[in-house]
């Protein structure tokens, strides 16, 4: 994502997490995020966007285990999770008028869309705006 | 479930500086919202 930030320069990007506000600064530093990190500890907004908790068998499916294996092979250190591992993430694009333009609701952790798909969705918003 | 093309209901969350971030405050440009899972 970081190497595509120029493609998203005139967009607003925010990462939503269910960690509490008090943990966000450390999260942001750990992830090295150049954009907003938001706290939704009650997961109100998660649910509003249809992001629920997945069953364990879906969370730890072969694809997810393969992903973790790949990360380990690249030298990434895995930490014991302290958060809810069953909460699914997702990606959404909202156009300049506040309408939902794209929604990616993965059924498992290894089902996130490629960054190119997200960038393309944001670009479509710009193209479809009046006067653009 | 929110449908494509529907207006997204406004919401406010606190950011990492404990400042409010409101969806309607981003009006005028596209917004990419990335909902994170837990950290490994």
Backbone of each chain as nested JSON, in Angstrom:
{
  "chains": [
    {"id": "A", "residues": [
      {"number": 1, "name": "UNK", "atoms": {"N": [0.832, -1.194, 0.0], "CA": [0.0, 0.0, 0.0], "C": [0.876, 1.257, 0.0]}},
      {"number": 2, "name": "UNK", "atoms": {"N": [1.946, 1.199, 0.789], "CA": [2.754, 2.407, 0.924], "C": [3.322, 2.862, -0.407]}},
      {"number": 3, "name": "UNK", "atoms": {"N": [3.668, 1.917, -1.293], "CA": [4.251, 2.339, -2.566], "C": [3.185, 2.811, -3.545]}},
      {"number": 4, "name": "UNK", "atoms": {"N": [1.919, 2.779, -3.174], "CA": [0.85, 3.259, -4.041], "C": [0.214, 4.534, -3.501]}},
      {"number": 5, "name": "UNK", "atoms": {"N": [0.821, 5.122, -2.489], "CA": [0.224, 6.294, -1.859], "C": [0.109, 7.468, -2.823]}},
      {"number": 6, "name": "UNK", "atoms": {"N": [1.04, 7.577, -3.758], "CA": [0.948, 8.657, -4.743], "C": [-0.327, 8.534, -5.567]}},
      {"number": 7, "name": "UNK", "atoms": {"N": [-0.755, 7.302, -5.829], "CA": [-1.989, 7.086, -6.586], "C": [-3.226, 7.496, -5.79]}},
      {"number": 8, "name": "UNK", "atoms": {"N": [-3.052, 7.613, -4.497], "CA": [-4.184, 7.928, -3.626], "C": [-4.031, 9.301, -2.986]}},
      {"number": 9, "name": "UNK", "atoms": {"N": [-3.202, 10.139, -3.592], "CA": [-2.82, 11.416, -2.984], "C": [-4.005, 12.332, -2.682]}},
      {"number": 10, "name": "UNK", "atoms": {"N": [-5.011, 12.342, -3.531], "CA": [-6.139, 13.248, -3.287], "C": [-7.323, 12.514, -2.679]}},
      {"number": 11, "name": "UNK", "atoms": {"N": [-7.021, 11.451, -1.963], "CA": [-8.049, 10.697, -1.258], "C": [-7.765, 10.753, 0.226]}},
      {"number": 12, "name": "UNK", "atoms": {"N": [-8.743, 10.384, 0.999], "CA": [-8.562, 10.266, 2.439], "C": [-8.457, 8.786, 2.755]}},
      {"number": 13, "name": "UNK", "atoms": {"N": [-7.419, 8.395, 3.469], "CA": [-7.229, 6.999, 3.833], "C": [-7.264, 6.883, 5.347]}},
      {"number": 14, "name": "UNK", "atoms": {"N": [-8.002, 5.921, 5.851], "CA": [-8.053, 5.704, 7.292], "C": [-8.099, 4.214, 7.57]}},
      {"number": 15, "name": "UNK", "atoms": {"N": [-7.32, 3.801, 8.55], "CA": [-7.338, 2.414, 9.014], "C": [-8.142, 2.371, 10.294]}},
      {"number": 16, "name": "UNK", "atoms": {"N": [-9.13, 1.503, 10.329], "CA": [-9.983, 1.349, 11.501], "C": [-9.561, 0.09, 12.236]}},
      {"number": 17, "name": "UNK", "atoms": {"N": [-9.396, 0.2, 13.524], "CA": [-9.031, -0.94, 14.352], "C": [-9.963, -1.004, 15.556]}},
      {"number": 18, "name": "UNK", "atoms": {"N": [-10.098, -2.191, 16.136], "CA": [-10.954, -2.283, 17.317], "C": [-10.146, -2.169, 18.616]}},
      {"number": 19, "name": "UNK", "atoms": {"N": [-8.913, -1.765, 18.464], "CA": [-8.121, -1.456, 19.657], "C": [-8.629, -0.145, 20.253]}},
      {"number": 20, "name": "UNK", "atoms": {"N": [-8.386, 0.043, 21.522], "CA": [-8.767, 1.287, 22.171], "C": [-7.853, 2.429, 21.761]}},
      {"number": 21, "name": "UNK", "atoms": {"N": [-8.33, 3.637, 21.971], "CA": [-7.57, 4.819, 21.585], "C": [-6.177, 4.809, 22.216]}},
      {"number": 22, "name": "UNK", "atoms": {"N": [-6.086, 4.339, 23.44], "CA": [-4.809, 4.369, 24.168], "C": [-3.749, 3.504, 23.507]}},
      {"number": 23, "name": "UNK", "atoms": {"N": [-4.142, 2.575, 22.646], "CA": [-3.165, 1.699, 21.972], "C": [-2.845, 2.172, 20.556]}},
      {"number": 24, "name": "UNK", "atoms": {"N": [-3.569, 3.161, 20.071], "CA": [-3.426, 3.53, 18.668], "C": [-2.059, 4.115, 18.327]}},
      {"number": 25, "name": "UNK", "atoms": {"N": [-1.524, 4.937, 19.206], "CA": [-0.236, 5.559, 18.9], "C": [0.828, 4.481, 18.702]}},
      {"number": 26, "name": "UNK", "atoms": {"N": [0.845, 3.482, 19.57], "CA": [1.815, 2.391, 19.452], "C": [1.536, 1.57, 18.195]}},
      {"number": 27, "name": "UNK", "atoms": {"N": [0.251, 1.352, 17.886], "CA": [-0.135, 0.639, 16.657], "C": [0.413, 1.364, 15.445]}},
      {"number": 28, "name": "UNK", "atoms": {"N": [0.196, 2.682, 15.443], "CA": [0.599, 3.475, 14.278], "C": [2.11, 3.415, 14.091]}},
      {"number": 29, "name": "UNK", "atoms": {"N": [2.819, 3.504, 15.194], "CA": [4.283, 3.443, 15.102], "C": [4.716, 2.063, 14.624]}},
      {"number": 30, "name": "UNK", "atoms": {"N": [4.076, 1.009, 15.162], "CA": [4.428, -0.361, 14.788], "C": [4.174, -0.61, 13.31]}},
      {"number": 31, "name": "UNK", "atoms": {"N": [3.039, -0.116, 12.811], "CA": [2.683, -0.333, 11.414], "C": [3.338, 0.676, 10.487]}},
      {"number": 32, "name": "UNK", "atoms": {"N": [3.879, 1.748, 11.047], "CA": [4.511, 2.771, 10.217], "C": [3.53, 3.447, 9.281]}},
      {"number": 33, "name": "UNK", "atoms": {"N": [2.334, 3.744, 9.802], "CA": [1.284, 4.287, 8.954], "C": [1.435, 5.777, 8.721]}},
      {"number": 34, "name": "UNK", "atoms": {"N": [1.322, 6.198, 7.46], "CA": [1.343, 7.631, 7.169], "C": [-0.052, 8.249, 7.13]}},
      {"number": 35, "name": "UNK", "atoms": {"N": [-1.08, 7.488, 7.524], "CA": [-2.434, 8.017, 7.484], "C": [-3.165, 7.736, 8.784]}},
      {"number": 36, "name": "UNK", "atoms": {"N": [-4.388, 8.184, 8.859], "CA": [-5.151, 8.129, 10.11], "C": [-5.402, 6.712, 10.58]}},
      {"number": 37, "name": "UNK", "atoms": {"N": [-5.324, 6.531, 11.877], "CA": [-5.655, 5.271, 12.53], "C": [-6.787, 5.57, 13.508]}},
      {"number": 38, "name": "UNK", "atoms": {"N": [-7.894, 4.86, 13.339], "CA": [-9.105, 5.167, 14.096], "C": [-9.489, 4.022, 15.016]}},
      {"number": 39, "name": "UNK", "atoms": {"N": [-10.055, 4.36, 16.167], "CA": [-10.441, 3.368, 17.166], "C": [-11.938, 3.103, 17.119]}},
      {"number": 40, "name": "UNK", "atoms": {"N": [-12.301, 1.843, 17.002], "CA": [-13.701, 1.416, 17.049], "C": [-13.79, 0.232, 18.006]}},
      {"number": 41, "name": "UNK", "atoms": {"N": [-13.477, 0.446, 19.299], "CA": [-13.415, -0.68, 20.24], "C": [-14.752, -1.407, 20.421]}},
      {"number": 42, "name": "UNK", "atoms": {"N": [-15.847, -0.707, 20.235], "CA": [-17.169, -1.341, 20.341], "C": [-17.554, -2.032, 19.035]}},
      {"number": 43, "name": "UNK", "atoms": {"N": [-16.773, -1.827, 17.985], "CA": [-17.001, -2.403, 16.644], "C": [-18.348, -1.983, 16.053]}},
      {"number": 44, "name": "UNK", "atoms": {"N": [-18.788, -0.827, 16.436], "CA": [-20.051, -0.317, 15.909], "C": [-19.945, -0.101, 14.403]}},
      {"number": 45, "name": "UNK", "atoms": {"N": [-18.859, 0.524, 13.994], "CA": [-18.684, 0.81, 12.572], "C": [-18.338, -0.468, 11.822]}},
      {"number": 46, "name": "UNK", "atoms": {"N": [-17.58, -1.343, 12.441], "CA": [-17.328, -2.656, 11.824], "C": [-18.672, -3.299, 11.453]}},
      {"number": 47, "name": "UNK", "atoms": {"N": [-19.577, -3.37, 12.403], "CA": [-20.863, -4.035, 12.146], "C": [-21.677, -3.274, 11.101]}},
      {"number": 48, "name": "UNK", "atoms": {"N": [-21.585, -1.951, 11.143], "CA": [-22.344, -1.162, 10.183], "C": [-21.916, -1.494, 8.746]}},
      {"number": 49, "name": "UNK", "atoms": {"N": [-20.641, -1.819, 8.601], "CA": [-20.141, -2.181, 7.275], "C": [-20.238, -3.686, 7.013]}},
      {"number": 50, "name": "UNK", "atoms": {"N": [-20.917, -4.398, 7.904], "CA": [-21.154, -5.811, 7.672], "C": [-19.969, -6.696, 7.978]}},
      {"number": 51, "name": "UNK", "atoms": {"N": [-19.068, -6.243, 8.832], "CA": [-17.879, -7.019, 9.163], "C": [-18.087, -7.7, 10.506]}},
      {"number": 52, "name": "UNK", "atoms": {"N": [-18.293, -8.983, 10.461], "CA": [-18.577, -9.748, 11.662], "C": [-17.39, -10.618, 12.056]}},
      {"number": 53, "name": "UNK", "atoms": {"N": [-17.626, -11.432, 13.059], "CA": [-16.602, -12.382, 13.489], "C": [-16.81, -13.67, 12.707]}},
      {"number": 54, "name": "UNK", "atoms": {"N": [-15.705, -14.235, 12.265], "CA": [-15.771, -15.476, 11.495], "C": [-15.607, -16.673, 12.428]}},
      {"number": 55, "name": "UNK", "atoms": {"N": [-16.152, -17.825, 12.036], "CA": [-15.899, -19.036, 12.829], "C": [-14.418, -19.397, 12.769]}},
      {"number": 56, "name": "UNK", "atoms": {"N": [-13.951, -20.076, 13.799], "CA": [-12.524, -20.412, 13.88], "C": [-12.041, -21.187, 12.661]}},
      {"number": 57, "name": "UNK", "atoms": {"N": [-12.859, -22.119, 12.194], "CA": [-12.417, -22.93, 11.062], "C": [-12.186, -22.074, 9.827]}},
      {"number": 58, "name": "UNK", "atoms": {"N": [-12.859, -20.945, 9.71], "CA": [-12.644, -20.072, 8.571], "C": [-11.435, -19.158, 8.805]}},
      {"number": 59, "name": "UNK", "atoms": {"N": [-11.238, -18.758, 10.032], "CA": [-10.102, -17.897, 10.352], "C": [-8.79, -18.64, 10.115]}},
      {"number": 60, "name": "UNK", "atoms": {"N": [-8.72, -19.867, 10.575], "CA": [-7.484, -20.647, 10.441], "C": [-7.594, -21.675, 9.32]}},
      {"number": 61, "name": "UNK", "atoms": {"N": [-8.088, -21.222, 8.193], "CA": [-8.204, -22.11, 7.03], "C": [-6.816, -22.303, 6.396]}},
      {"number": 62, "name": "UNK", "atoms": {"N": [-6.685, -23.263, 5.481], "CA": [-5.367, -23.513, 4.878], "C": [-4.755, -22.272, 4.235]}},
      {"number": 63, "name": "UNK", "atoms": {"N": [-5.563, -21.44, 3.629], "CA": [-5.028, -20.226, 3.006], "C": [-4.409, -19.28, 4.023]}},
      {"number": 64, "name": "UNK", "atoms": {"N": [-5.069, -19.114, 5.149], "CA": [-4.533, -18.252, 6.186], "C": [-3.26, -18.837, 6.774]}},
      {"number": 65, "name": "UNK", "atoms": {"N": [-3.261, -20.136, 7.02], "CA": [-2.061, -20.781, 7.562], "C": [-0.902, -20.659, 6.575]}},
      {"number": 66, "name": "UNK", "atoms": {"N": [-1.214, -20.765, 5.295], "CA": [-0.178, -20.608, 4.27], "C": [0.367, -19.179, 4.296]}},
      {"number": 67, "name": "UNK", "atoms": {"N": [-0.518, -18.208, 4.454], "CA": [-0.101, -16.812, 4.535], "C": [0.815, -16.578, 5.722]}},
      {"number": 68, "name": "UNK", "atoms": {"N": [0.438, -17.122, 6.875], "CA": [1.287, -16.964, 8.049], "C": [2.648, -17.623, 7.818]}},
      {"number": 69, "name": "UNK", "atoms": {"N": [2.633, -18.778, 7.144], "CA": [3.881, -19.467, 6.837], "C": [4.771, -18.62, 5.941]}},
      {"number": 70, "name": "UNK", "atoms": {"N": [4.161, -17.965, 4.956], "CA": [4.929, -17.1, 4.062], "C": [5.531, -15.91, 4.816]}},
      {"number": 71, "name": "UNK", "atoms": {"N": [4.761, -15.355, 5.719], "CA": [5.265, -14.228, 6.494], "C": [6.424, -14.666, 7.386]}},
      {"number": 72, "name": "UNK", "atoms": {"N": [6.282, -15.839, 7.982], "CA": [7.371, -16.36, 8.807], "C": [8.617, -16.571, 7.971]}},
      {"number": 73, "name": "UNK", "atoms": {"N": [8.433, -17.107, 6.777], "CA": [9.576, -17.373, 5.891], "C": [10.27, -16.072, 5.489]}},
      {"number": 74, "name": "UNK", "atoms": {"N": [9.535, -14.973, 5.488], "CA": [10.125, -13.674, 5.138], "C": [10.752, -12.993, 6.341]}},
      {"number": 75, "name": "UNK", "atoms": {"N": [10.715, -13.691, 7.462], "CA": [11.356, -13.154, 8.646], "C": [10.443, -12.382, 9.572]}},
      {"number": 76, "name": "UNK", "atoms": {"N": [9.164, -12.361, 9.245], "CA": [8.21, -11.663, 10.103], "C": [8.035, -12.456, 11.381]}},
      {"number": 77, "name": "UNK", "atoms": {"N": [8.059, -11.741, 12.487], "CA": [7.861, -12.409, 13.771], "C": [6.377, -12.409, 14.1]}},
      {"number": 78, "name": "UNK", "atoms": {"N": [5.865, -13.556, 14.457], "CA": [4.471, -13.649, 14.852], "C": [4.38, -13.476, 16.358]}},
      {"number": 79, "name": "UNK", "atoms": {"N": [3.428, -12.667, 16.762], "CA": [3.242, -12.462, 18.194], "C": [1.961, -13.159, 18.628]}},
      {"number": 80, "name": "UNK", "atoms": {"N": [1.93, -13.513, 19.896], "CA": [0.716, -14.107, 20.419], "C": [-0.385, -13.054, 20.305]}},
      {"number": 81, "name": "UNK", "atoms": {"N": [-1.488, -13.391, 19.676], "CA": [-2.535, -12.379, 19.525], "C": [-3.147, -11.991, 20.86]}},
      {"number": 82, "name": "UNK", "atoms": {"N": [-3.361, -10.722, 21.019], "CA": [-4.013, -10.234, 22.234], "C": [-5.415, -9.72, 21.923]}},
      {"number": 83, "name": "UNK", "atoms": {"N": [-5.701, -9.663, 20.631], "CA": [-7.008, -9.178, 20.203], "C": [-7.842, -10.344, 19.697]}},
      {"number": 84, "name": "UNK", "atoms": {"N": [-9.055, -10.018, 19.316], "CA": [-9.99, -11.009, 18.798], "C": [-9.545, -11.446, 17.398]}},
      {"number": 85, "name": "UNK", "atoms": {"N": [-9.062, -12.665, 17.287], "CA": [-8.565, -13.144, 15.995], "C": [-9.696, -13.485, 15.035]}},
      {"number": 86, "name": "UNK", "atoms": {"N": [-10.906, -13.563, 15.534], "CA": [-12.026, -13.918, 14.678], "C": [-12.672, -12.722, 13.985]}},
      {"number": 87, "name": "UNK", "atoms": {"N": [-12.33, -11.52, 14.448], "CA": [-12.924, -10.339, 13.814], "C": [-12.359, -10.189, 12.409]}},
      {"number": 88, "name": "UNK", "atoms": {"N": [-13.239, -10.132, 11.428], "CA": [-12.798, -9.967, 10.048], "C": [-12.581, -8.497, 9.73]}},
      {"number": 89, "name": "UNK", "atoms": {"N": [-11.636, -8.264, 8.836], "CA": [-11.421, -6.914, 8.337], "C": [-12.16, -6.723, 7.026]}},
      {"number": 90, "name": "UNK", "atoms": {"N": [-11.918, -5.616, 6.383], "CA": [-12.555, -5.329, 5.103], "C": [-12.06, -4.0, 4.577]}},
      {"number": 91, "name": "UNK", "atoms": {"N": [-12.387, -3.728, 3.334], "CA": [-11.942, -2.504, 2.685], "C": [-13.109, -1.884, 1.941]}},
      {"number": 92, "name": "UNK", "atoms": {"N": [-13.254, -0.569, 2.086], "CA": [-14.395, 0.109, 1.479], "C": [-13.946, 1.432, 0.871]}},
      {"number": 93, "name": "UNK", "atoms": {"N": [-14.554, 1.76, -0.243], "CA": [-14.301, 3.047, -0.88], "C": [-15.606, 3.83, -0.864]}},
      {"number": 94, "name": "UNK", "atoms": {"N": [-15.51, 5.048, -0.378], "CA": [-16.666, 5.947, -0.324], "C": [-16.356, 7.122, -1.238]}},
      {"number": 95, "name": "UNK", "atoms": {"N": [-17.281, 7.433, -2.116], "CA": [-16.974, 8.499, -3.076], "C": [-17.079, 9.878, -2.428]}},
      {"number": 96, "name": "UNK", "atoms": {"N": [-16.763, 10.91, -3.207], "CA": [-16.695, 12.272, -2.672], "C": [-18.047, 12.779, -2.167]}},
      {"number": 97, "name": "UNK", "atoms": {"N": [-19.117, 12.15, -2.632], "CA": [-20.459, 12.548, -2.193], "C": [-20.951, 11.718, -1.009]}},
      {"number": 98, "name": "UNK", "atoms": {"N": [-20.102, 10.824, -0.529], "CA": [-20.473, 10.031, 0.646], "C": [-21.198, 8.745, 0.346]}},
      {"number": 99, "name": "UNK", "atoms": {"N": [-21.129, 8.288, -0.895], "CA": [-21.812, 7.037, -1.265], "C": [-20.813, 5.885, -1.305]}},
      {"number": 100, "name": "UNK", "atoms": {"N": [-21.307, 4.702, -0.941], "CA": [-20.459, 3.524, -0.985], "C": [-20.166, 3.163, -2.439]}},
      {"number": 101, "name": "UNK", "atoms": {"N": [-18.908, 3.211, -2.817], "CA": [-18.51, 2.975, -4.202], "C": [-17.93, 1.575, -4.409]}},
      {"number": 102, "name": "UNK", "atoms": {"N": [-17.341, 1.001, -3.382], "CA": [-16.768, -0.341, -3.493], "C": [-16.719, -0.962, -2.108]}},
      {"number": 103, "name": "UNK", "atoms": {"N": [-16.919, -2.269, -2.064], "CA": [-16.901, -2.979, -0.789], "C": [-16.192, -4.315, -0.968]}},
      {"number": 104, "name": "UNK", "atoms": {"N": [-15.246, -4.578, -0.095], "CA": [-14.525, -5.843, -0.102], "C": [-14.673, -6.43, 1.29]}},
      {"number": 105, "name": "UNK", "atoms": {"N": [-15.53, -7.434, 1.393], "CA": [-15.791, -8.079, 2.692], "C": [-15.273, -9.508, 2.616]}},
      {"number": 106, "name": "UNK", "atoms": {"N": [-14.038, -9.736, 3.031], "CA": [-13.469, -11.079, 2.915], "C": [-14.166, -12.059, 3.843]}},
      {"number": 107, "name": "UNK", "atoms": {"N": [-14.208, -13.3, 3.426], "CA": [-14.799, -14.348, 4.256], "C": [-13.763, -14.984, 5.169]}},
      {"number": 108, "name": "UNK", "atoms": {"N": [-12.481, -14.689, 4.887], "CA": [-11.405, -15.222, 5.722], "C": [-10.239, -14.242, 5.668]}},
      {"number": 109, "name": "UNK", "atoms": {"N": [-9.316, -14.353, 6.617], "CA": [-8.212, -13.381, 6.691], "C": [-7.321, -13.33, 5.455]}},
      {"number": 110, "name": "UNK", "atoms": {"N": [-7.251, -14.444, 4.715], "CA": [-6.366, -14.476, 3.546], "C": [-7.074, -14.025, 2.283]}},
      {"number": 111, "name": "UNK", "atoms": {"N": [-8.252, -13.475, 2.437], "CA": [-9.073, -13.133, 1.278], "C": [-9.121, -11.628, 1.034]}},
      {"number": 112, "name": "UNK", "atoms": {"N": [-8.133, -10.868, 1.472], "CA": [-8.132, -9.422, 1.269], "C": [-7.798, -9.117, -0.195]}},
      {"number": 113, "name": "UNK", "atoms": {"N": [-8.352, -8.035, -0.722], "CA": [-8.11, -7.716, -2.132], "C": [-6.695, -7.19, -2.349]}},
      {"number": 114, "name": "UNK", "atoms": {"N": [-6.179, -7.36, -3.546], "CA": [-4.879, -6.764, -3.865], "C": [-4.976, -5.242, -3.798]}},
      {"number": 115, "name": "UNK", "atoms": {"N": [-3.876, -4.615, -3.476], "CA": [-3.848, -3.15, -3.395], "C": [-4.28, -2.529, -4.718]}},
      {"number": 116, "name": "UNK", "atoms": {"N": [-3.906, -3.146, -5.825], "CA": [-4.29, -2.628, -7.143], "C": [-5.814, -2.493, -7.265]}},
      {"number": 117, "name": "UNK", "atoms": {"N": [-6.55, -3.424, -6.698], "CA": [-8.017, -3.372, -6.76], "C": [-8.537, -2.177, -5.96]}},
      {"number": 118, "name": "UNK", "atoms": {"N": [-7.927, -1.912, -4.828], "CA": [-8.354, -0.774, -4.012], "C": [-8.041, 0.538, -4.727]}},
      {"number": 119, "name": "UNK", "atoms": {"N": [-6.855, 0.62, -5.28], "CA": [-6.465, 1.837, -6.013], "C": [-7.405, 2.043, -7.2]}},
      {"number": 120, "name": "UNK", "atoms": {"N": [-7.718, 0.964, -7.908], "CA": [-8.617, 1.071, -9.059], "C": [-10.001, 1.553, -8.623]}},
      {"number": 121, "name": "UNK", "atoms": {"N": [-10.466, 1.079, -7.487], "CA": [-11.778, 1.497, -6.992], "C": [-11.785, 2.987, -6.654]}},
      {"number": 122, "name": "UNK", "atoms": {"N": [-10.713, 3.464, -6.053], "CA": [-10.62, 4.894, -5.741], "C": [-10.551, 5.7, -7.034]}},
      {"number": 123, "name": "UNK", "atoms": {"N": [-9.805, 5.214, -8.011], "CA": [-9.693, 5.926, -9.3], "C": [-11.049, 6.006, -9.989]}},
      {"number": 124, "name": "UNK", "atoms": {"N": [-11.837, 4.949, -9.894], "CA": [-13.173, 4.969, -10.512], "C": [-14.037, 6.048, -9.89]}},
      {"number": 125, "name": "UNK", "atoms": {"N": [-13.868, 6.265, -8.593], "CA": [-14.614, 7.333, -7.923], "C": [-14.283, 8.683, -8.543]}},
      {"number": 126, "name": "UNK", "atoms": {"N": [-13.005, 8.914, -8.764], "CA": [-12.573, 10.205, -9.307], "C": [-13.113, 10.376, -10.718]}},
      {"number": 127, "name": "UNK", "atoms": {"N": [-13.074, 9.275, -11.472], "CA": [-13.507, 9.342, -12.86], "C": [-14.998, 9.627, -12.946]}},
      {"number": 128, "name": "UNK", "atoms": {"N": [-15.76, 9.1, -11.985], "CA": [-17.214, 9.212, -12.023], "C": [-17.734, 10.505, -11.404]}},
      {"number": 129, "name": "UNK", "atoms": {"N": [-16.829, 11.309, -10.822], "CA": [-17.273, 12.541, -10.186], "C": [-17.638, 13.572, -11.249]}},
      {"number": 130, "name": "UNK", "atoms": {"N": [-18.695, 14.324, -11.028], "CA": [-19.052, 15.396, -11.97], "C": [-17.916, 16.403, -12.105]}},
      {"number": 131, "name": "UNK", "atoms": {"N": [-17.6, 16.752, -13.339], "CA": [-16.541, 17.73, -13.558], "C": [-15.158, 17.131, -13.59]}},
      {"number": 132, "name": "UNK", "atoms": {"N": [-15.058, 15.805, -13.357], "CA": [-13.715, 15.194, -13.389], "C": [-13.391, 14.685, -14.773]}}
    ]},
    {"id": "B", "residues": [
      {"number": 1, "name": "UNK", "atoms": {"N": [-27.404, -4.845, 5.209], "CA": [-26.038, -4.662, 4.703], "C": [-26.038, -3.44, 3.772]}},
      {"number": 2, "name": "UNK", "atoms": {"N": [-25.048, -2.613, 3.933], "CA": [-24.902, -1.413, 3.127], "C": [-24.775, -1.79, 1.648]}},
      {"number": 3, "name": "UNK", "atoms": {"N": [-25.513, -1.113, 0.791], "CA": [-25.466, -1.438, -0.631], "C": [-24.624, -0.434, -1.393]}},
      {"number": 4, "name": "UNK", "atoms": {"N": [-24.034, -0.891, -2.471], "CA": [-23.264, 0.012, -3.32], "C": [-24.185, 1.116, -3.829]}},
      {"number": 5, "name": "UNK", "atoms": {"N": [-23.666, 2.333, -3.809], "CA": [-24.437, 3.478, -4.273], "C": [-25.213, 4.169, -3.17]}},
      {"number": 6, "name": "UNK", "atoms": {"N": [-25.375, 3.489, -2.038], "CA": [-26.123, 4.079, -0.932], "C": [-25.256, 5.084, -0.188]}},
      {"number": 7, "name": "UNK", "atoms": {"N": [-25.879, 6.087, 0.357], "CA": [-25.146, 7.06, 1.167], "C": [-24.748, 6.401, 2.478]}},
      {"number": 8, "name": "UNK", "atoms": {"N": [-23.481, 6.519, 2.809], "CA": [-22.972, 5.909, 4.036], "C": [-23.32, 6.822, 5.214]}},
      {"number": 9, "name": "UNK", "atoms": {"N": [-23.958, 6.25, 6.201], "CA": [-24.322, 7.015, 7.393], "C": [-23.081, 7.585, 8.063]}},
      {"number": 10, "name": "UNK", "atoms": {"N": [-23.159, 8.832, 8.45], "CA": [-22.008, 9.488, 9.044], "C": [-21.614, 8.817, 10.361]}},
      {"number": 11, "name": "UNK", "atoms": {"N": [-20.336, 8.847, 10.651], "CA": [-19.868, 8.327, 11.934], "C": [-18.636, 9.099, 12.355]}},
      {"number": 12, "name": "UNK", "atoms": {"N": [-18.352, 9.037, 13.656], "CA": [-17.176, 9.691, 14.227], "C": [-16.42, 8.684, 15.073]}},
      {"number": 13, "name": "UNK", "atoms": {"N": [-15.136, 8.594, 14.85], "CA": [-14.254, 7.762, 15.669], "C": [-13.074, 8.62, 16.121]}},
      {"number": 14, "name": "UNK", "atoms": {"N": [-12.435, 8.216, 17.19], "CA": [-11.237, 8.93, 17.644], "C": [-10.01, 8.384, 16.932]}},
      {"number": 15, "name": "UNK", "atoms": {"N": [-9.101, 9.294, 16.596], "CA": [-7.868, 8.852, 15.942], "C": [-6.762, 8.629, 16.977]}},
      {"number": 16, "name": "UNK", "atoms": {"N": [-5.564, 8.357, 16.494], "CA": [-4.459, 8.017, 17.4], "C": [-3.981, 9.193, 18.241]}},
      {"number": 17, "name": "UNK", "atoms": {"N": [-4.492, 10.391, 17.959], "CA": [-4.214, 11.552, 18.823], "C": [-5.435, 11.886, 19.674]}},
      {"number": 18, "name": "UNK", "atoms": {"N": [-6.374, 10.935, 19.709], "CA": [-7.627, 11.103, 20.463], "C": [-8.465, 12.266, 19.939]}},
      {"number": 19, "name": "UNK", "atoms": {"N": [-8.278, 12.586, 18.676], "CA": [-9.071, 13.628, 18.036], "C": [-10.183, 12.98, 17.215]}},
      {"number": 20, "name": "UNK", "atoms": {"N": [-11.348, 13.624, 17.144], "CA": [-12.448, 13.036, 16.369], "C": [-12.176, 13.08, 14.871]}},
      {"number": 21, "name": "UNK", "atoms": {"N": [-12.478, 11.984, 14.23], "CA": [-12.392, 11.864, 12.774], "C": [-13.8, 11.509, 12.328]}},
      {"number": 22, "name": "UNK", "atoms": {"N": [-14.344, 12.362, 11.479], "CA": [-15.724, 12.175, 11.047], "C": [-15.76, 11.922, 9.553]}},
      {"number": 23, "name": "UNK", "atoms": {"N": [-16.579, 10.968, 9.144], "CA": [-16.669, 10.648, 7.724], "C": [-17.117, 11.87, 6.918]}},
      {"number": 24, "name": "UNK", "atoms": {"N": [-18.096, 12.598, 7.422], "CA": [-18.601, 13.751, 6.674], "C": [-17.537, 14.834, 6.528]}},
      {"number": 25, "name": "UNK", "atoms": {"N": [-16.551, 14.821, 7.411], "CA": [-15.449, 15.775, 7.307], "C": [-14.531, 15.499, 6.131]}},
      {"number": 26, "name": "UNK", "atoms": {"N": [-14.695, 14.328, 5.524], "CA": [-13.868, 13.958, 4.373], "C": [-14.604, 14.229, 3.049]}},
      {"number": 27, "name": "UNK", "atoms": {"N": [-15.825, 14.777, 3.156], "CA": [-16.653, 15.005, 1.972], "C": [-15.887, 15.875, 0.974]}},
      {"number": 28, "name": "UNK", "atoms": {"N": [-16.007, 15.479, -0.289], "CA": [-15.314, 16.226, -1.342], "C": [-14.164, 15.443, -1.957]}},
      {"number": 29, "name": "UNK", "atoms": {"N": [-13.786, 14.338, -1.317], "CA": [-12.768, 13.479, -1.912], "C": [-13.065, 12.024, -1.544]}},
      {"number": 30, "name": "UNK", "atoms": {"N": [-12.593, 11.093, -2.35], "CA": [-12.863, 9.681, -2.035], "C": [-12.199, 9.292, -0.712]}},
      {"number": 31, "name": "UNK", "atoms": {"N": [-12.826, 8.336, -0.039], "CA": [-12.302, 7.823, 1.218], "C": [-12.053, 6.326, 1.073]}},
      {"number": 32, "name": "UNK", "atoms": {"N": [-10.873, 5.906, 1.464], "CA": [-10.561, 4.48, 1.519], "C": [-10.509, 4.097, 2.995]}},
      {"number": 33, "name": "UNK", "atoms": {"N": [-11.426, 3.248, 3.405], "CA": [-11.471, 2.769, 4.782], "C": [-10.949, 1.341, 4.822]}},
      {"number": 34, "name": "UNK", "atoms": {"N": [-9.936, 1.13, 5.615], "CA": [-9.342, -0.197, 5.75], "C": [-9.608, -0.668, 7.167]}},
      {"number": 35, "name": "UNK", "atoms": {"N": [-10.445, -1.691, 7.285], "CA": [-10.751, -2.233, 8.609], "C": [-9.733, -3.327, 8.917]}},
      {"number": 36, "name": "UNK", "atoms": {"N": [-8.99, -3.085, 9.965], "CA": [-7.873, -3.949, 10.321], "C": [-8.33, -5.144, 11.121]}},
      {"number": 37, "name": "UNK", "atoms": {"N": [-7.573, -6.225, 10.989], "CA": [-7.749, -7.36, 11.893], "C": [-6.749, -7.189, 13.021]}},
      {"number": 38, "name": "UNK", "atoms": {"N": [-6.602, -8.244, 13.804], "CA": [-5.658, -8.139, 14.912], "C": [-4.247, -8.121, 14.36]}},
      {"number": 39, "name": "UNK", "atoms": {"N": [-3.311, -7.654, 15.158], "CA": [-1.908, -7.72, 14.799], "C": [-1.381, -9.098, 15.139]}},
      {"number": 40, "name": "UNK", "atoms": {"N": [-0.586, -9.644, 14.241], "CA": [0.006, -10.952, 14.53], "C": [1.126, -10.785, 15.555]}}
    ]}
  ]
}
